[in-house]
Amino acid sequence: MGLAKWVLVLFLVICLLGRLAEGLGINWGTMATHKLPPKAVVQMLKDNGFQKVKLFDADASTMAALAGSGFEVMVAIPNIQLVDMNSYGNAKDWVKKNVQNYNFTGGVNVKYVAVGNEPFLSSYNNTFNNVTFPALQNIQNALNAAGLGDSVKATIPLNADVYSSPSSNAVPSAGTFRTDISGLMTEIVEFLAKNNAPFTVNIYPFLSLYGNKDFPVNYAFFDGAAPIIDNGIQYTNVFDANFDTLVSALKAIGYGNLPIIIGEVGWPTDGDINANVGNAYRFYNGLLPRLAANVGTPLRPGYIETYLFSLIDEDAKSIAPGSFERHWGIFRFDGQPKFAMDLSGQQQNKLLVPARDVEYLPQRWCMFNPNARDLSKLGANIDFACTYADCTSLEYGSSCNGLDANGNASYAFNMYFQVHNQDPVSCGFQGLATVTTQIISQGNCNFPIQIVSSASEALSCKSSLIFLQFAVLAVAALLLYR
């Protein structure tokens, strides 16, 4: 009996060691020129122990890959579709197509619908202010009418800029919603509470550092900043302070106990002097143990449902907010881990599990032609390449910032070459470039080879299907002839 108990305890310990921090999810964005096949991404999510995933749309190929996976899924309605959701008929159609149709055994376990994404950003100049709340109402009401309202909740992922503390009293306990949208936010919060839906917020300590050169660096992490005292509570990191500012803002309008989800939190690894692997490792090495221990925050201790941002780098994202936008992934574009990371929060310092069976283009690069004589158009050609490919790693403080002029040209030309699937025509640049089979990466600057995208594989599958259909018709014709 004693041996049996010992075996049971050992089994439980092993199980706990293999788990992620409770409730840990991740964002899966797809704004890339060459996407990993959705099934490969789902397998990678499984291999790394994730059980929750947040999307930015409801793409059919993504949803098909998630079918039968058992993941809890947050599907999304992009901002550009919010005005369409102001029609209840359109909202009902959307729910039927993207939620109801997957609601079967072996389907997709949709838990949330994200109505828009940070629609009240100041930079949007009120574009979505009048259409977001009606869209939220229509989607939740459509879910309720379909009999799914108890299990599927509509929410709005919001940037932390929807609330703040007055500059004269910048402490979490003074948190209020932004003056220009305070009435709107009150209506949204009341509706969420009425439907037992959570408030979803995206918190980025990195952006606090990026947007303010005087921001104390250590306060963006979890390991040693001088505390800020608020009514006797010590805040040693901006994550806690930011979250509790929201709690206070909710409390100020009478909803201090509304559930809160962290829709996005993470750290980029390139595109800015503070965006690098070292800082990302430091950030996650502080965040994940806290999530695993269910520490919560001073005003909201305990479990917080959290989605890391993000899974994979996306080279086609807008860089309007900053060049780092394309480098939030804990995996590279090809599904390879960037650094050791213990998702269980137990500081095991183990590598993530990479994507399986990734297919790359041939070992070819496009580089500056050392024999080029007329360099008068070099700058224009580099600008052209970087307009249609991702050159954010060349910017100040980034991983390839130390290259010389020829290196900059080679990097830009190669990125364009890879985006265009190594088409020889894409490595001309008026005689300034040439194709090479020699590795041209320098130091910490990687000159990547692009993957064969899922779009290419889909085309291959489509071609195979057409061939198969043709073969069947040919056999049928032969039999008929005989």
C-alpha positions in Angstrom: 0.0 0.0 0.0 2.9 2.3 0.9 4.5 1.6 -2.5 1.3 2.3 -4.3 0.9 5.7 -2.6 4.6 6.6 -3.4 3.9 5.7 -7.1 0.8 7.8 -7.1 2.6 10.8 -5.7 5.5 10.4 -8.2 2.9 10.2 -11.0 1.3 13.4 -9.9 4.6 15.2 -9.6 5.6 14.2 -13.1 2.2 15.4 -14.4 2.6 18.7 -12.7 6.1 19.2 -14.1 4.8 18.7 -17.6 2.0 21.2 -17.3 2.0 24.8 -18.5 1.3 27.7 -16.1 -2.4 27.3 -15.5 -4.6 28.9 -18.1 -1.7 29.9 -20.3 -2.8 30.5 -23.9 -1.1 32.1 -26.9 -1.9 34.3 -29.8 -1.6 32.9 -33.3 -1.2 35.6 -35.9 -1.0 34.9 -39.6 0.2 38.1 -41.2 3.2 36.6 -42.9 4.3 36.3 -46.5 5.0 32.6 -46.1 2.9 30.8 -43.5 3.6 27.5 -41.8 0.8 25.0 -42.7 -2.0 25.4 -40.2 -1.8 21.7 -39.2 1.9 22.1 -38.5 1.2 25.0 -36.3 -1.5 23.1 -34.4 0.9 20.2 -33.9 3.5 22.7 -32.6 0.9 24.1 -30.1 0.3 20.5 -28.9 4.0 19.7 -28.7 4.5 22.7 -26.4 1.5 21.9 -24.2 -0.7 24.8 -25.1 -4.4 24.3 -24.6 -5.7 27.7 -25.4 -5.2 29.8 -28.6 -6.4 33.3 -29.6 -6.9 34.1 -33.2 -7.3 37.4 -35.1 -9.9 36.2 -37.5 -11.9 33.0 -38.2 -10.0 31.8 -41.3 -11.5 28.5 -42.6 -8.1 26.8 -43.0 -7.1 27.7 -39.5 -10.4 26.5 -38.0 -10.2 23.3 -40.0 -6.8 22.6 -38.6 -8.0 23.3 -35.0 -11.0 20.9 -35.4 -10.7 18.0 -33.0 -7.7 19.5 -31.3 -9.5 20.1 -28.0 -8.1 23.7 -27.8 -10.1 26.4 -26.3 -10.3 29.0 -29.1 -10.9 32.7 -29.2 -12.0 33.6 -32.7 -12.0 37.2 -33.9 -13.8 39.7 -36.0 -11.3 42.2 -37.5 -11.9 45.9 -37.0 -12.7 46.4 -40.7 -15.8 44.1 -40.3 -17.2 45.8 -37.2 -19.5 48.1 -39.3 -21.0 45.0 -40.9 -21.7 43.5 -37.5 -23.9 46.5 -36.7 -26.6 44.6 -38.7 -28.0 41.9 -36.5 -28.7 39.7 -39.6 -25.0 39.9 -40.5 -24.0 39.1 -36.9 -26.3 36.0 -36.9 -24.8 34.9 -40.2 -21.2 35.4 -38.8 -22.0 33.4 -35.7 -23.6 30.6 -37.7 -20.7 30.4 -40.1 -17.8 30.8 -37.6 -19.2 29.3 -34.4 -22.3 27.2 -34.8 -20.9 25.3 -37.8 -17.9 24.1 -35.7 -20.0 23.3 -32.6 -20.0 19.5 -32.8 -18.1 16.6 -31.3 -14.7 16.8 -33.0 -15.2 20.4 -34.0 -13.7 23.6 -32.6 -14.2 24.5 -29.0 -14.9 28.2 -29.4 -14.9 29.8 -26.0 -14.7 33.5 -26.9 -15.5 35.8 -29.8 -13.1 38.8 -30.0 -15.1 41.7 -31.4 -12.4 43.9 -33.0 -8.9 44.3 -31.8 -7.9 47.4 -29.8 -10.6 49.5 -31.6 -10.3 52.5 -29.4 -6.6 53.3 -30.0 -6.1 57.0 -30.1 -4.3 56.6 -33.4 -7.5 55.3 -35.0 -9.0 58.8 -34.6 -12.4 57.5 -33.4 -12.9 55.4 -36.5 -14.5 52.5 -34.6 -15.9 54.2 -31.6 -19.5 54.2 -32.9 -19.6 50.7 -34.3 -17.8 48.6 -31.7 -20.4 48.4 -29.0 -23.3 47.7 -31.4 -21.2 44.9 -32.9 -20.5 43.5 -29.5 -24.2 43.5 -28.6 -25.3 41.9 -31.9 -22.7 39.1 -31.7 -23.5 38.2 -28.0 -27.2 38.4 -28.7 -26.7 36.1 -31.8 -24.7 33.7 -29.6 -27.6 33.7 -27.1 -30.2 33.2 -29.8 -28.2 30.2 -31.1 -28.2 28.6 -27.6 -24.5 29.2 -27.2 -24.5 32.2 -24.9 -23.7 30.2 -21.8 -20.6 28.7 -23.2 -19.3 31.3 -25.7 -18.8 34.9 -24.7 -18.2 38.0 -26.8 -15.5 40.4 -25.6 -13.4 43.2 -26.9 -9.6 43.0 -26.7 -8.7 46.5 -25.6 -5.4 48.3 -25.4 -4.4 49.5 -21.9 -4.7 53.1 -23.3 -8.4 53.0 -22.6 -7.7 53.7 -18.9 -5.1 55.6 -16.9 -4.3 57.4 -13.7 -4.4 61.2 -13.6 -0.8 62.5 -14.1 -1.2 64.4 -10.8 -1.8 61.1 -9.0 -0.3 58.4 -11.2 -0.9 55.4 -9.0 -3.1 52.3 -9.7 -5.7 53.2 -7.1 -6.5 56.4 -9.1 -7.3 54.5 -12.3 -10.2 55.7 -14.5 -11.3 55.2 -18.0 -10.2 57.6 -20.7 -12.3 60.8 -20.5 -13.3 60.8 -24.2 -14.7 57.2 -24.0 -15.7 56.9 -20.4 -19.4 56.8 -21.1 -18.9 54.2 -23.9 -16.7 52.1 -21.7 -19.3 52.1 -18.9 -21.9 50.9 -21.4 -19.6 48.1 -22.6 -18.6 47.0 -19.1 -22.3 46.9 -18.0 -23.1 44.7 -21.1 -20.2 42.4 -20.4 -21.3 42.0 -16.8 -24.9 41.3 -17.8 -23.7 38.5 -20.0 -21.1 37.1 -17.6 -18.4 37.9 -20.2 -14.8 39.0 -19.3 -13.0 42.3 -19.9 -10.1 41.6 -22.2 -7.0 43.8 -22.0 -3.6 43.8 -23.8 -0.7 44.9 -21.5 2.7 45.6 -22.9 5.5 46.6 -20.4 7.8 46.8 -23.5 5.7 49.7 -24.9 6.0 51.6 -21.6 9.8 51.5 -22.1 9.5 52.1 -25.9 7.3 55.2 -25.5 9.2 56.9 -22.7 13.0 57.3 -22.7 12.9 58.2 -19.0 10.9 55.1 -18.1 12.8 53.1 -15.4 14.1 50.0 -17.3 13.9 47.6 -14.4 10.2 48.5 -13.8 9.4 46.8 -17.1 10.5 43.5 -15.7 9.9 41.5 -12.5 13.3 41.4 -10.8 14.4 44.4 -8.8 12.8 47.7 -9.6 12.5 50.2 -6.7 8.8 50.0 -5.6 6.1 52.6 -6.1 4.0 52.9 -3.0 0.2 53.3 -3.4 -1.9 53.3 -0.2 0.7 51.0 1.5 0.9 48.6 -1.5 4.3 48.2 -3.1 4.4 48.0 -6.9 7.7 46.7 -8.3 6.7 46.2 -11.9 4.5 48.0 -14.5 2.5 44.8 -15.3 1.0 44.8 -11.8 0.5 48.5 -11.7 -1.1 48.6 -15.2 -3.5 45.7 -14.4 -4.5 47.2 -11.0 -5.2 50.6 -12.7 -7.8 48.7 -14.8 -9.2 47.1 -11.6 -9.5 50.5 -10.1 -11.2 51.9 -13.2 -13.7 49.1 -13.1 -14.3 49.6 -9.4 -14.9 53.3 -10.0 -18.0 52.5 -12.2 -19.2 49.8 -9.9 -17.8 46.6 -11.5 -14.6 46.0 -9.5 -15.1 42.2 -9.6 -15.6 41.8 -13.4 -13.4 39.0 -14.7 -10.3 40.2 -16.6 -8.4 38.3 -19.3 -4.9 39.3 -20.5 -5.5 39.0 -24.2 -1.9 39.8 -25.1 1.4 40.1 -23.2 4.9 39.5 -24.4 8.2 41.0 -25.5 9.6 41.5 -29.0 13.1 40.3 -30.0 14.1 42.7 -32.8 13.3 46.0 -34.4 14.3 48.3 -31.5 17.3 48.7 -29.1 15.2 47.2 -26.2 13.7 44.5 -28.4 16.1 41.6 -28.2 16.4 38.0 -27.1 18.0 38.8 -23.8 15.2 41.2 -22.7 12.6 38.8 -23.9 14.1 35.9 -21.9 14.3 38.2 -18.8 10.7 39.2 -19.2 9.2 35.8 -19.7 11.5 34.3 -16.9 9.8 36.7 -14.6 6.2 36.5 -15.9 5.7 32.8 -16.3 6.6 31.7 -12.7 4.1 34.3 -11.5 1.4 33.0 -13.7 2.2 29.4 -12.7 2.0 30.4 -9.0 -1.3 32.2 -9.5 0.2 35.2 -7.7 -2.1 37.7 -9.5 -1.8 41.3 -8.6 -2.2 43.2 -5.3 -5.8 44.2 -6.1 -6.7 41.0 -7.9 -4.7 38.1 -6.4 -5.1 34.6 -7.8 -5.5 33.1 -11.3 -5.4 35.3 -14.4 -6.3 33.8 -17.7 -3.4 34.9 -20.0 -2.5 34.7 -23.7 1.1 35.3 -24.6 1.9 37.4 -27.6 2.8 35.8 -29.8 3.5 32.4 -31.3 5.3 33.2 -34.6 7.0 36.3 -36.1 4.9 37.9 -38.8 6.8 39.7 -41.6 3.8 41.3 -43.2 2.5 43.2 -40.1 2.2 46.9 -40.3 5.2 48.6 -38.7 3.3 51.9 -38.0 3.5 51.3 -34.2 7.2 50.4 -34.6 9.5 48.0 -36.4 9.3 45.6 -33.5 5.8 44.7 -34.5 7.1 41.9 -36.8 9.1 40.3 -34.0 6.8 39.4 -31.1 7.0 35.6 -31.7 8.6 33.2 -29.2 9.3 31.2 -32.4 10.8 32.5 -35.6 8.8 32.6 -38.9 9.8 29.0 -39.6 8.7 27.6 -36.2 12.2 27.5 -34.7 12.5 28.6 -31.0 14.3 31.8 -30.3 15.5 31.0 -26.8 15.1 28.7 -23.9 11.7 29.2 -22.3 10.0 27.2 -19.6 6.3 27.5 -20.3 5.4 25.7 -17.0 6.9 28.6 -15.1 9.1 26.2 -13.1 12.4 27.7 -14.4 13.5 24.4 -16.1 15.3 26.5 -18.8 14.4 24.1 -21.5 13.9 24.8 -25.2 10.6 25.0 -26.8 9.6 22.2 -29.3 10.1 23.4 -32.9 7.7 22.9 -35.7 8.0 19.5 -37.4 9.0 18.8 -41.0 9.5 22.4 -42.1 10.2 22.6 -45.8 12.6 25.3 -46.9 13.5 26.9 -50.2 16.9 25.9 -51.6 20.2 27.0 -50.0 20.4 30.2 -52.1 20.9 33.8 -51.1 20.8 37.1 -53.0 23.8 39.4 -52.2 25.4 42.6 -53.3 27.4 42.1 -56.5 31.0 42.9 -55.6 31.7 43.5 -59.3 29.0 46.2 -59.7 30.5 49.4 -61.0 27.6 51.9 -61.1 26.5 52.4 -57.4 24.6 55.5 -58.0 21.3 53.7 -57.8 22.2 51.5 -54.8 20.2 53.5 -52.3 17.1 53.5 -54.4 17.3 49.7 -55.0 17.7 49.1 -51.2 14.7 51.3 -50.6 12.7 49.4 -53.2 13.7 46.0 -51.7 12.7 47.1 -48.2 9.4 48.5 -49.4 8.3 45.0 -50.4 10.2 42.9 -47.9 11.0 43.0 -44.2 14.2 45.0 -43.4 13.3 45.9 -39.8 16.4 44.0 -38.5 18.6 46.6 -40.1 17.2 49.5 -38.0 19.0 51.1 -35.1 19.6 48.8 -32.2 18.4 45.8 -34.1 20.2 42.5 -34.8 21.6 43.5 -38.2 22.3 47.2 -37.4 26.1 46.6 -37.4 26.4 45.7 -41.1 28.5 47.8 -43.5 26.9 49.4 -46.6 27.5 46.3 -48.7 26.0 44.1 -45.9 22.9 46.3 -45.7 22.4 46.0 -49.5 22.9 42.2 -49.3 20.4 41.9 -46.5 17.8 44.0 -48.2 18.3 42.2 -51.6 18.1 38.8 -49.9 14.9 39.5 -48.0 13.3 40.6 -51.3 14.6 37.5 -53.0 13.3 35.1 -50.4 9.9 36.8 -50.2 9.6 36.2 -54.0 10.4 32.5 -53.6 14.0 32.9 -54.9 12.8 33.8 -58.4 16.1 34.7 -60.2 14.5 37.8 -61.7 14.1 39.1 -58.1 17.8 39.2 -57.6 18.7 41.7 -60.4 18.5 45.1 -58.9 20.0 46.7 -62.1 23.1 44.6 -61.9 23.7 45.4 -58.2 22.9 41.9 -56.9 23.9 38.3 -57.6 22.7 34.8 -56.4 25.1 32.8 -54.2 25.1 29.4 -52.6 27.5 30.5 -49.9 26.1 31.3 -46.5 26.3 35.1 -46.1 25.0 35.5 -42.5 27.3 37.7 -40.4 27.7 37.4 -36.6 24.3 37.8 -34.9 22.7 38.9 -38.2 20.9 36.0 -39.9 20.3 36.1 -43.6 17.3 33.8 -43.7 16.1 31.3 -46.2 12.4 31.4 -46.6 10.1 28.4 -46.0 7.8 26.8 -48.6 4.6 28.5 -47.6 1.3 26.8 -46.9 -0.1 28.7 -49.9 2.4 26.9 -52.1 1.5 23.6 -50.5 -2.2 24.3 -51.0 -1.5 25.0 -54.7 0.4 21.7 -54.9 -2.5 19.9 -53.3 -4.9 21.5 -55.6 -2.8 20.5 -58.6 -2.7 16.9 -57.3 -6.5 17.0 -56.9 -7.0 18.2 -60.4 -4.7 15.5 -61.7 -6.6 12.9 -59.7 -9.9 14.1 -61.1 -8.5 14.0 -64.6 -7.2 10.5 -64.0 -10.6 9.3 -62.8 -12.3 10.8 -65.8 -9.8 9.2 -68.1 -10.4 5.8 -66.5 -14.2 6.3 -66.7 -13.9 7.2 -70.4 -11.7 4.2 -71.1 -14.2 1.8 -69.4 -17.0 3.4 -71.3 -15.2 3.0 -74.5 -14.5 -0.6 -73.8 
